[in-house]
Amino acid sequence: MEATRYWVGIAMVAFGPVTIAFWFSVHPFIAFWRRVGAKTTLAIHCTAMFLIGSTLMSFHAVLMRGDLGTSYVVAGLAGALLIVSVVMRYFQNKATPIAIIMGLYELDPKGHESTLVVRGPYARIRHPRYVQLVMSFAAYALFANYVTCYIALALTIIGVRVMIVFEERELLSRFGDSYRRYMEATPRFVPR
């Protein structure tokens, strides 16, 4: 179990923040990336994410600090969070076309008919994808139980919160009053 905790932790630390950074390089510069093109943008970012994450993994001995030990209670909580996260992901995927998840609607609005998704989990909260992402990262951090993982989780939460500001600004510009009404009727993270 010790080795599994360690490698789950290093995968989370190496690839978690990099995944969030992807959106910070897209949303604020969306006009530029639209000119570059969706396929090229995704290829550049996926390659960069893989290279950065792989490089960080090679420094695992330096990155993985503060082993808090194996706790079966904490691991059980991690398992419960992961199950909830997987269920959320299932319903989210049913409600959301893969093109939306990949950002193709933002990157190529002319090539993809833009629709506001308000069904499934999106009928209860505006950002189920990010809630699910944070839940899964929390599950990985709890399972690994390293201080470094908790720091990566905190940075991820902050990053997601800031990223949502950019995303909502873009959705307001794309959908106007429809999104404004959706914002008023639907909470961001916690269902009413």
C-alpha positions as CSV (number, residue, x, y, z in Angstrom):
1,M,0.0,0.0,0.0
2,E,2.9,2.4,0.7
3,A,4.2,2.2,-2.9
4,T,0.6,2.7,-4.3
5,R,0.1,5.7,-2.1
6,Y,3.4,7.2,-3.2
7,W,2.8,6.8,-6.9
8,V,-0.8,8.0,-6.7
9,G,0.5,11.0,-4.9
10,I,3.3,11.8,-7.4
11,A,0.9,11.4,-10.3
12,M,-1.5,13.9,-8.7
13,V,1.3,16.4,-7.9
14,A,2.9,16.0,-11.3
15,F,-0.2,16.1,-13.5
16,G,-3.0,17.8,-11.4
17,P,-1.7,21.4,-11.4
18,V,-0.5,21.0,-15.0
19,T,-4.1,20.1,-16.0
20,I,-5.4,23.3,-14.4
21,A,-2.6,25.4,-15.9
22,F,-3.9,24.3,-19.4
23,W,-7.0,26.3,-18.9
24,F,-5.1,29.3,-17.7
25,S,-3.2,29.3,-20.9
26,V,-6.4,29.1,-23.0
27,H,-9.2,31.2,-21.5
28,P,-7.4,34.5,-21.1
29,F,-5.9,34.2,-24.6
30,I,-8.9,32.6,-26.3
31,A,-8.7,35.0,-29.3
32,F,-5.1,33.9,-30.0
33,W,-5.9,30.2,-29.7
34,R,-8.9,30.5,-32.0
35,R,-6.5,31.9,-34.7
36,V,-4.1,29.0,-34.1
37,G,-6.9,26.5,-34.5
38,A,-8.5,23.9,-32.2
39,K,-6.6,20.9,-33.2
40,T,-3.2,22.6,-33.1
41,T,-4.1,24.2,-29.7
42,L,-5.1,20.9,-28.2
43,A,-2.0,19.1,-29.7
44,I,0.3,21.8,-28.2
45,H,-1.3,21.8,-24.8
46,C,-1.6,18.0,-24.5
47,T,2.1,17.6,-25.5
48,A,3.2,20.3,-23.1
49,M,1.1,18.8,-20.3
50,F,2.6,15.3,-20.9
51,L,6.2,16.7,-21.0
52,I,5.8,18.9,-17.9
53,G,4.0,16.1,-16.0
54,S,6.6,13.5,-17.0
55,T,9.5,15.9,-16.1
56,L,7.9,16.5,-12.7
57,M,7.5,12.8,-12.1
58,S,11.2,12.3,-12.7
59,F,11.8,14.6,-9.6
60,H,9.5,12.5,-7.5
61,A,12.0,12.1,-4.7
62,V,12.3,15.9,-4.3
63,L,8.5,16.6,-4.8
64,M,7.1,14.0,-2.4
65,R,7.5,15.4,1.1
66,G,5.7,15.0,4.3
67,D,4.5,11.4,4.3
68,L,1.7,11.3,6.9
69,G,1.5,7.5,6.8
70,T,-1.2,5.0,5.9
71,S,-4.6,5.7,7.5
72,Y,-7.3,3.3,6.6
73,V,-10.0,5.7,7.8
74,V,-8.6,8.4,5.5
75,A,-8.2,5.9,2.7
76,G,-11.8,4.9,3.2
77,L,-12.9,8.5,2.9
78,A,-10.8,8.8,-0.2
79,G,-12.6,5.8,-1.7
80,A,-16.0,7.2,-0.9
81,L,-15.1,10.6,-2.5
82,L,-13.7,8.8,-5.6
83,I,-16.9,6.8,-6.0
84,V,-19.0,10.0,-5.8
85,S,-16.6,11.6,-8.2
86,V,-17.0,8.7,-10.7
87,V,-20.8,8.8,-10.5
88,M,-20.8,12.5,-11.0
89,R,-18.4,12.1,-14.0
90,Y,-20.8,9.4,-15.5
91,F,-23.8,11.8,-15.4
92,Q,-21.8,14.7,-16.5
93,N,-20.5,12.8,-19.6
94,K,-24.1,11.8,-20.4
95,A,-25.2,15.5,-20.3
96,T,-22.1,17.0,-22.0
97,P,-20.8,16.2,-25.5
98,I,-17.1,15.4,-25.5
99,A,-16.5,18.5,-27.7
100,I,-17.5,20.7,-24.8
101,I,-15.3,18.9,-22.3
102,M,-12.3,19.2,-24.7
103,G,-13.0,22.9,-25.2
104,L,-13.8,22.7,-28.9
105,Y,-16.8,25.0,-28.5
106,E,-14.5,27.7,-27.1
107,L,-11.7,27.1,-29.5
108,D,-13.7,26.8,-32.7
109,P,-17.1,28.5,-32.2
110,K,-17.8,28.6,-35.9
111,G,-17.2,24.9,-36.4
112,H,-19.3,23.8,-33.4
113,E,-22.8,24.9,-32.8
114,S,-22.8,26.5,-29.4
115,T,-25.4,25.3,-26.9
116,L,-25.8,26.0,-23.3
117,V,-26.0,22.7,-21.4
118,V,-28.5,22.9,-18.5
119,R,-29.5,19.3,-18.2
120,G,-28.3,16.5,-16.0
121,P,-25.9,17.7,-13.2
122,Y,-25.9,21.2,-14.9
123,A,-29.5,21.6,-13.9
124,R,-28.4,21.5,-10.2
125,I,-25.1,23.3,-10.3
126,R,-23.3,25.4,-12.9
127,H,-19.9,23.7,-12.6
128,P,-20.3,20.0,-11.9
129,R,-17.2,19.3,-14.0
130,Y,-15.0,21.3,-11.6
131,V,-16.7,20.0,-8.5
132,Q,-16.0,16.5,-9.8
133,L,-12.4,17.4,-10.6
134,V,-11.8,18.8,-7.1
135,M,-13.5,15.8,-5.5
136,S,-11.3,13.4,-7.4
137,F,-8.1,15.4,-6.5
138,A,-9.2,15.4,-2.9
139,A,-9.7,11.6,-3.1
140,Y,-6.2,11.2,-4.5
141,A,-4.7,13.5,-1.9
142,L,-6.4,11.7,1.0
143,F,-5.4,8.3,-0.3
144,A,-1.7,9.3,-0.8
145,N,-1.7,11.3,2.5
146,Y,1.4,13.4,1.7
147,V,1.7,17.1,2.7
148,T,2.8,17.8,-0.9
149,C,-0.5,16.3,-2.2
150,Y,-2.6,18.6,0.1
151,I,-0.6,21.6,-1.1
152,A,-1.3,20.5,-4.7
153,L,-5.0,20.1,-3.8
154,A,-5.1,23.6,-2.3
155,L,-3.5,25.1,-5.4
156,T,-6.0,23.2,-7.6
157,I,-8.9,24.6,-5.6
158,I,-7.6,28.1,-5.9
159,G,-6.9,27.6,-9.6
160,V,-10.3,26.2,-10.3
161,R,-12.0,29.1,-8.5
162,V,-10.0,31.7,-10.5
163,M,-10.5,29.7,-13.8
164,I,-14.3,29.8,-13.3
165,V,-14.2,33.6,-13.4
166,F,-12.7,33.5,-16.8
167,E,-15.0,30.8,-18.0
168,E,-18.2,32.5,-16.8
169,R,-17.0,35.7,-18.4
170,E,-16.7,33.9,-21.7
171,L,-20.0,32.1,-21.3
172,L,-21.7,35.4,-20.6
173,S,-20.2,36.9,-23.8
174,R,-21.3,33.8,-25.8
175,F,-24.8,33.2,-24.4
176,G,-25.7,36.6,-23.0
177,D,-29.0,36.8,-21.1
178,S,-29.6,33.0,-21.3
179,Y,-26.5,32.4,-19.3
180,R,-27.3,35.3,-17.0
181,R,-30.7,33.8,-16.2
182,Y,-29.0,30.4,-15.7
183,M,-26.5,32.0,-13.3
184,E,-29.4,33.5,-11.3
185,A,-31.3,30.2,-11.1
186,T,-28.5,27.7,-10.6
187,P,-25.8,27.9,-7.9
188,R,-22.1,27.5,-8.7
189,F,-21.1,24.5,-6.6
190,V,-23.6,23.4,-4.1
191,P,-27.2,22.4,-5.1
192,R,-30.0,24.2,-3.2
